[in-house]
Amino acid sequence: METLSLLWGTVLLRPYVFLFLAVYLAVAILNMGVLRSLFFTVLAYGIAFLCEYSSTRNGFPFGFYTYIDTTRDQELWISNVPFMDSLSFSFLIYVSYTLSLLLWAPLIKKGWDIRLGEIGPIKHSFKVIASASILCMLMDVIIDPIAFLGDQWFLGKIYFYREPGEYFHIPLTNFAGWFFVSAATLTCFAAFNSLLNHKIPIKTKQIAGQALLGPGLYFGVLTFNLGVTFYIGEFLLGVWGIFVTAGVLSLVGFKIRK
């Protein structure tokens, strides 16, 4: 009963996280069905949690940091890690993966009705997984510095690093950690999906503009964080974030025009 109360408190305390999560689940289920979507969510959460659990003790892979447990009586924590933090990796990695597929896959295009062509040969390829991991890391270039300043907006001060970081208070090891978690999740999911394809082939519906749904959420997350960045007056970080976002968006525009 207490766990359910804390879980509900997590939703109330971080509603934007669960809004992104709900949209992610809708897109993932549309793309690959319920079973694979649930497995991906649990897998990403599990790998992210283990990495956060490790980092808060020995610094691998994100660098040494500590969560401040001021909200422990308001939201769900697993050991010394807030539940919502590790859970966020599931949709952040997935939307990065869909964006990577959009950049590498052949497209079927009729105006704004853009769908992926045959992705079988590339969907679990090295170039798609590596690109997705880089795209996920680029999200964190914007996300983590603003999360570090959570005491200036409604997130609250939730963590600190043992030593000041080189990039807006964030150590560079943190970005290497995001790449690692994303690559590990997508590689493990590829192995599971390959086994599952022999028993339960994917049967999904196609809708107009389907290839843009996951990437749309990717840019939605970035827009939210950029909005918060400018709201609290971090203009240098905001301008840099716009530069990063515009760079990724230009790749998408080039691919669609091409």
C-alpha positions as CSV (number, residue, x, y, z in Angstrom):
1,M,0.0,0.0,0.0
2,E,2.8,2.4,0.8
3,T,4.5,1.5,-2.5
4,L,1.4,2.4,-4.4
5,S,1.1,5.7,-2.5
6,L,4.7,6.5,-3.4
7,L,4.2,5.6,-7.0
8,W,1.2,7.9,-7.2
9,G,3.3,10.6,-5.5
10,T,6.0,10.0,-8.2
11,V,3.4,10.7,-10.9
12,L,2.1,13.9,-9.2
13,L,5.7,15.1,-8.5
14,R,7.0,14.5,-12.1
15,P,3.9,14.6,-14.3
16,Y,5.9,15.7,-17.4
17,V,8.0,12.5,-17.2
18,F,4.9,10.3,-17.3
19,L,3.4,12.4,-20.1
20,F,6.5,11.6,-22.2
21,L,6.4,8.0,-21.0
22,A,2.7,7.6,-22.1
23,V,3.4,9.1,-25.6
24,Y,6.5,6.8,-25.9
25,L,4.4,3.7,-25.1
26,A,1.8,4.7,-27.6
27,V,4.4,5.1,-30.3
28,A,6.4,2.0,-29.4
29,I,3.3,-0.2,-29.3
30,L,2.3,1.1,-32.7
31,N,5.7,0.4,-34.1
32,M,6.5,-3.0,-32.5
33,G,3.6,-4.3,-30.4
34,V,2.8,-4.6,-26.7
35,L,5.2,-7.4,-25.8
36,R,8.4,-5.8,-27.3
37,S,7.4,-2.4,-26.0
38,L,7.1,-3.7,-22.4
39,F,10.3,-5.7,-22.7
40,F,12.2,-2.7,-24.0
41,T,10.9,-0.5,-21.1
42,V,11.9,-3.0,-18.5
43,L,15.2,-3.7,-20.1
44,A,16.1,0.0,-20.4
45,Y,15.0,0.6,-16.9
46,G,17.0,-2.3,-15.5
47,I,20.3,-1.4,-17.3
48,A,19.9,2.3,-16.4
49,F,19.2,1.4,-12.8
50,L,22.2,-0.9,-12.5
51,C,24.4,1.8,-14.0
52,E,23.1,4.5,-11.7
53,Y,23.4,2.2,-8.7
54,S,27.0,1.6,-9.8
55,S,27.8,5.3,-10.4
56,T,26.6,6.4,-7.1
57,R,29.0,3.9,-5.5
58,N,32.1,3.7,-7.7
59,G,31.6,6.3,-10.5
60,F,31.0,3.9,-13.4
61,P,29.8,4.7,-16.0
62,F,28.4,8.3,-15.4
63,G,31.0,9.6,-12.9
64,F,30.5,9.7,-9.1
65,Y,27.3,11.4,-8.0
66,T,24.8,11.3,-5.2
67,Y,21.0,11.6,-5.2
68,I,19.6,13.9,-2.5
69,D,16.8,12.0,-0.8
70,T,14.7,15.0,0.1
71,T,11.7,13.5,-1.8
72,R,12.1,10.0,-0.5
73,D,8.8,10.3,1.4
74,Q,7.0,11.8,-1.6
75,E,8.0,9.5,-4.5
76,L,9.2,6.0,-5.2
77,W,12.9,5.2,-4.7
78,I,14.7,2.0,-5.5
79,S,17.6,1.8,-3.1
80,N,19.3,5.2,-3.4
81,V,18.0,6.0,-6.9
82,P,14.6,7.7,-7.7
83,F,12.4,5.4,-9.7
84,M,11.5,8.1,-12.3
85,D,15.1,8.8,-13.1
86,S,16.1,5.4,-14.4
87,L,12.6,5.0,-16.0
88,S,13.2,8.1,-18.1
89,F,16.0,6.2,-20.0
90,S,13.4,4.0,-21.6
91,F,11.7,6.7,-23.7
92,L,14.9,8.7,-24.2
93,I,16.7,5.7,-25.7
94,Y,13.7,4.6,-27.8
95,V,13.0,8.0,-29.4
96,S,16.8,8.3,-30.2
97,Y,16.5,4.8,-31.9
98,T,13.5,5.9,-34.0
99,L,15.4,9.0,-35.1
100,S,18.4,6.9,-36.0
101,L,16.2,4.6,-38.1
102,L,14.7,7.7,-39.8
103,L,18.2,8.8,-40.8
104,W,19.4,5.5,-42.1
105,A,16.3,3.7,-43.4
106,P,14.7,4.0,-46.9
107,L,11.6,6.2,-46.7
108,I,8.2,6.0,-48.3
109,K,7.1,9.5,-48.7
110,K,3.9,11.1,-49.9
111,G,3.9,14.7,-48.7
112,W,4.0,14.6,-44.9
113,D,3.0,11.0,-44.9
114,I,6.5,9.6,-44.2
115,R,6.9,6.0,-43.3
116,L,9.9,3.7,-43.0
117,G,10.6,1.3,-45.9
118,E,12.3,-2.1,-45.4
119,I,14.3,-1.8,-42.2
120,G,15.0,-5.5,-41.6
121,P,18.6,-5.5,-42.8
122,I,19.6,-2.4,-40.7
123,K,17.3,-2.1,-37.7
124,H,19.8,-3.7,-35.4
125,S,22.9,-2.8,-37.3
126,F,26.0,-1.3,-35.8
127,K,25.5,2.1,-37.5
128,V,21.9,2.4,-36.3
129,I,22.7,1.5,-32.7
130,A,25.8,3.7,-32.6
131,S,23.9,6.6,-34.2
132,A,21.1,6.2,-31.7
133,S,23.5,6.2,-28.8
134,I,25.1,9.4,-30.0
135,L,21.7,11.0,-30.5
136,C,20.7,10.0,-27.0
137,M,24.0,11.4,-25.6
138,L,23.2,14.7,-27.5
139,M,19.9,14.9,-25.7
140,D,21.8,14.7,-22.4
141,V,24.0,17.6,-23.4
142,I,20.8,19.7,-22.9
143,I,19.0,17.6,-20.2
144,D,21.6,17.0,-17.5
145,P,22.8,20.6,-17.1
146,I,19.3,21.8,-16.6
147,A,18.5,18.9,-14.2
148,F,21.5,19.8,-12.2
149,L,19.9,23.3,-11.7
150,G,16.6,21.7,-10.6
151,D,16.5,23.9,-7.5
152,Q,15.8,26.8,-9.9
153,W,12.6,25.2,-11.3
154,F,10.0,22.7,-10.3
155,L,12.3,19.6,-10.6
156,G,14.1,20.5,-7.3
157,K,17.7,19.8,-6.4
158,I,17.9,16.1,-6.8
159,Y,21.7,15.2,-7.1
160,F,25.2,16.5,-7.0
161,Y,28.6,15.3,-8.4
162,R,31.5,14.6,-6.0
163,E,33.7,16.9,-8.2
164,P,32.6,19.8,-10.4
165,G,32.2,18.9,-14.0
166,E,33.8,20.4,-17.1
167,Y,30.5,21.1,-19.0
168,F,28.0,23.4,-17.1
169,H,28.9,21.5,-13.9
170,I,28.5,18.1,-15.6
171,P,31.6,15.8,-16.0
172,L,32.3,14.5,-19.4
173,T,32.2,10.9,-18.1
174,N,28.4,11.4,-17.7
175,F,28.0,11.7,-21.5
176,A,30.1,8.6,-22.0
177,G,27.8,6.9,-19.6
178,W,24.7,7.8,-21.6
179,F,26.3,6.4,-24.7
180,F,27.1,3.2,-22.9
181,V,23.6,2.7,-21.4
182,S,21.9,3.4,-24.8
183,A,24.3,1.1,-26.7
184,A,23.9,-1.7,-24.1
185,T,20.1,-1.4,-24.1
186,L,19.8,-1.5,-27.9
187,T,22.3,-4.3,-28.2
188,C,20.5,-6.5,-25.7
189,F,17.1,-5.7,-27.2
190,A,18.5,-6.6,-30.6
191,A,19.4,-10.1,-29.3
192,F,16.0,-10.5,-27.7
193,N,14.1,-9.3,-30.8
194,S,16.0,-11.6,-33.1
195,L,15.0,-14.6,-31.0
196,L,11.4,-13.4,-30.7
197,N,11.0,-12.8,-34.5
198,H,11.2,-16.6,-35.1
199,K,8.2,-17.2,-32.8
200,I,6.2,-14.0,-32.7
201,P,6.6,-11.9,-35.9
202,I,5.7,-8.2,-35.5
203,K,2.2,-7.4,-36.7
204,T,1.5,-3.7,-36.4
205,K,-0.7,-1.1,-38.2
206,Q,0.7,1.7,-40.3
207,I,-0.6,5.2,-39.9
208,A,0.1,8.4,-41.8
209,G,3.4,10.0,-40.9
210,Q,4.4,7.1,-38.6
211,A,8.1,7.5,-39.2
212,L,7.9,11.0,-37.6
213,L,6.2,10.0,-34.4
214,G,9.3,8.9,-32.4
215,P,11.5,11.6,-33.7
216,G,8.7,14.1,-32.9
217,L,8.9,13.0,-29.3
218,Y,12.7,13.4,-29.4
219,F,12.4,17.0,-30.4
220,G,9.5,17.5,-27.9
221,V,11.7,16.4,-25.0
222,L,14.4,18.8,-26.2
223,T,11.9,21.7,-26.6
224,F,10.7,21.2,-23.1
225,N,14.2,21.3,-21.6
226,L,15.2,24.3,-23.8
227,G,12.1,26.1,-22.6
228,V,13.0,25.5,-18.9
229,T,16.6,26.5,-19.7
230,F,15.5,30.0,-21.0
231,Y,12.9,30.2,-18.3
232,I,15.5,30.1,-15.5
233,G,17.8,32.5,-17.4
234,E,20.5,30.1,-18.5
235,F,20.9,31.8,-21.9
236,L,24.4,30.5,-22.8
237,L,23.3,26.9,-22.1
238,G,20.1,27.6,-24.0
239,V,21.9,29.0,-27.1
240,W,24.2,26.0,-27.1
241,G,21.1,23.7,-26.8
242,I,19.5,25.4,-29.8
243,F,22.7,24.9,-31.8
244,V,22.7,21.1,-30.9
245,T,19.0,20.8,-31.7
246,A,19.2,22.7,-35.0
247,G,22.1,20.4,-36.0
248,V,20.1,17.3,-35.5
249,L,17.0,18.8,-37.1
250,S,19.0,19.7,-40.1
251,L,20.1,16.1,-40.6
252,V,16.4,15.1,-40.5
253,G,15.4,17.8,-43.0
254,F,18.2,16.8,-45.3
255,K,17.2,13.1,-45.2
256,I,13.5,13.9,-45.9
257,R,14.3,16.2,-48.8
258,K,16.8,13.7,-50.2
